[in-house]
């Protein structure tokens, strides 16, 4: 009985090898962690335009990366801080579409509210702050949305 067992073992090794060979090289070599760390360094160094580019690149090249959601958020945040309003709106839309329940989506929505405030659109900003309060559970996020809405009412 020793012979068939060895054959089975080598067959499963072969099928594993076949599967690895079928996978594209990029899938087995996930550099998203490296890109993520580099992007976070740029962000921390206030190089927001470069950070945005890196976070977006990570999302495009590794959509299934464990860093994908945080990268989308930080890309939006980078765009906001760089004054790239259109890119911030674009990332917020993407987050709302792909991660509607994620608290980071809520925090990016607050940035969208601020953009509306900055562009003299307080009604739209207020609507966003109310939406965040209604749709998210994170207490810090809800609290921040309430404070921002209250500040609007005082203007």
C-alpha positions as CSV (number, residue, x, y, z in Angstrom):
1,X,0.0,0.0,0.0
2,X,3.0,2.4,0.2
3,X,3.1,3.0,-3.6
4,X,-0.4,4.5,-4.2
5,X,-0.1,6.9,-1.3
6,X,3.1,8.4,-2.8
7,X,1.4,8.8,-6.2
8,X,-1.5,10.6,-4.5
9,X,0.9,13.0,-2.7
10,X,2.9,13.8,-5.9
11,X,-0.4,14.3,-7.8
12,X,-1.6,16.9,-5.3
13,X,1.7,18.6,-5.5
14,X,1.4,18.7,-9.2
15,X,-2.1,20.1,-9.2
16,X,-0.9,22.8,-6.7
17,X,2.0,23.6,-9.1
18,X,-0.4,23.8,-12.1
19,X,-2.6,26.2,-10.2
20,X,0.3,28.4,-9.2
21,X,1.5,28.5,-12.8
22,X,-2.0,29.5,-14.0
23,X,-2.2,32.4,-11.6
24,X,-0.8,35.7,-13.0
25,X,2.5,36.7,-11.4
26,X,0.9,39.9,-9.9
27,X,-1.6,37.9,-7.9
28,X,1.0,35.8,-6.1
29,X,3.2,38.8,-5.5
30,X,1.2,41.3,-3.5
31,X,3.1,44.5,-3.0
32,X,0.1,46.4,-1.7
33,X,1.6,46.5,1.8
34,X,4.7,48.1,0.5
35,X,2.8,50.7,-1.5
36,X,0.5,51.3,1.4
37,X,3.4,52.1,3.8
38,X,5.1,54.4,1.2
39,X,1.8,56.2,0.6
40,X,1.3,56.7,4.4
41,X,4.8,58.1,4.7
42,X,4.0,60.7,2.0
43,X,0.7,61.5,3.7
44,X,2.5,61.9,7.1
45,X,5.0,64.2,5.4
46,X,2.1,66.3,4.0
47,X,3.0,65.4,0.4
48,X,-0.7,65.0,-0.3
49,X,-0.6,65.0,-4.1
50,X,2.0,62.2,-4.1
51,X,0.1,60.3,-1.4
52,X,-3.1,60.5,-3.4
53,X,-1.3,59.0,-6.4
54,X,0.1,56.1,-4.4
55,X,-3.2,55.3,-2.6
56,X,-5.1,55.3,-5.9
57,X,-2.4,53.2,-7.5
58,X,-2.8,50.6,-4.7
59,X,-6.6,50.5,-5.3
60,X,-6.1,50.0,-9.0
61,X,-3.4,47.4,-8.9
62,X,-4.6,45.5,-5.8
63,X,-8.4,45.9,-5.5
64,X,-8.7,42.9,-3.2
65,X,-5.9,44.1,-0.9
66,X,-6.7,44.3,2.8
67,X,-5.5,47.9,2.5
68,X,-8.0,48.8,-0.3
69,X,-10.7,50.4,1.9
70,X,-8.2,52.5,3.9
71,X,-6.4,53.5,0.7
72,X,-9.6,54.8,-0.8
73,X,-10.3,56.8,2.3
74,X,-6.8,58.1,2.5
75,X,-6.8,59.0,-1.2
76,X,-9.9,61.1,-0.6
77,X,-8.4,62.6,2.5
78,X,-5.2,63.4,0.6
79,X,-7.2,65.0,-2.2
80,X,-9.1,67.1,0.3
81,X,-5.9,68.3,2.1
82,X,-4.3,69.0,-1.3
83,X,-7.3,71.2,-2.3
84,X,-8.1,68.7,-5.2
85,X,-11.9,68.9,-4.7
86,X,-12.9,66.9,-7.7
87,X,-10.6,64.0,-6.8
88,X,-12.0,64.1,-3.2
89,X,-15.6,63.9,-4.5
90,X,-14.6,61.1,-6.8
91,X,-13.1,59.0,-4.0
92,X,-16.2,59.8,-1.8
93,X,-18.5,58.5,-4.5
94,X,-16.4,55.4,-4.8
95,X,-16.5,54.8,-1.1
96,X,-20.3,55.3,-0.9
97,X,-20.8,52.9,-3.8
98,X,-18.4,50.2,-2.7
99,X,-18.3,50.5,1.1
100,X,-21.6,52.1,2.1
101,X,-21.5,50.8,5.7
102,X,-17.8,51.4,6.4
103,X,-17.2,54.1,9.0
104,X,-14.4,55.5,6.9
105,X,-17.0,56.3,4.2
106,X,-18.8,58.4,6.9
107,X,-15.6,60.3,7.7
108,X,-15.0,61.0,4.0
109,X,-18.6,62.2,3.7
110,X,-17.9,64.8,6.4
111,X,-15.1,66.1,4.1
112,X,-17.6,66.3,1.4
113,X,-19.8,68.4,3.7
114,X,-16.8,70.7,4.4
115,X,-16.3,71.1,0.7
116,X,-19.9,72.2,0.4
117,X,-19.5,74.6,3.2
118,X,-16.3,76.0,1.6
119,X,-18.3,76.5,-1.6
120,X,-21.1,78.4,0.2
121,X,-23.5,75.5,0.0
122,X,-24.6,75.2,3.6
123,X,-27.9,73.4,2.8
124,X,-26.1,70.6,1.0
125,X,-23.5,70.4,3.8
126,X,-26.3,70.1,6.4
127,X,-27.9,67.3,4.4
128,X,-24.7,65.4,4.3
129,X,-24.2,65.8,8.1
130,X,-27.7,64.5,8.8
131,X,-27.2,61.6,6.4
132,X,-24.0,60.6,8.3
133,X,-25.8,60.8,11.6
134,X,-28.7,58.6,10.3
135,X,-26.7,56.0,8.5
136,X,-23.6,55.2,10.6
137,X,-23.1,53.7,14.0
138,X,-19.7,54.9,15.0
139,X,-20.2,57.2,18.0
140,X,-17.2,59.4,17.3
141,X,-18.4,59.8,13.7
142,X,-21.9,60.7,14.7
143,X,-20.6,63.1,17.3
144,X,-18.4,64.9,14.8
145,X,-21.3,65.1,12.3
146,X,-23.5,66.6,15.0
147,X,-20.9,69.2,15.9
148,X,-20.4,70.2,12.2
149,X,-24.2,70.5,11.7
150,X,-24.5,72.6,14.8
151,X,-21.7,74.9,13.7
152,X,-23.5,75.3,10.4
153,X,-26.7,76.4,12.2
154,X,-24.7,79.1,14.1
155,X,-23.4,80.7,10.8
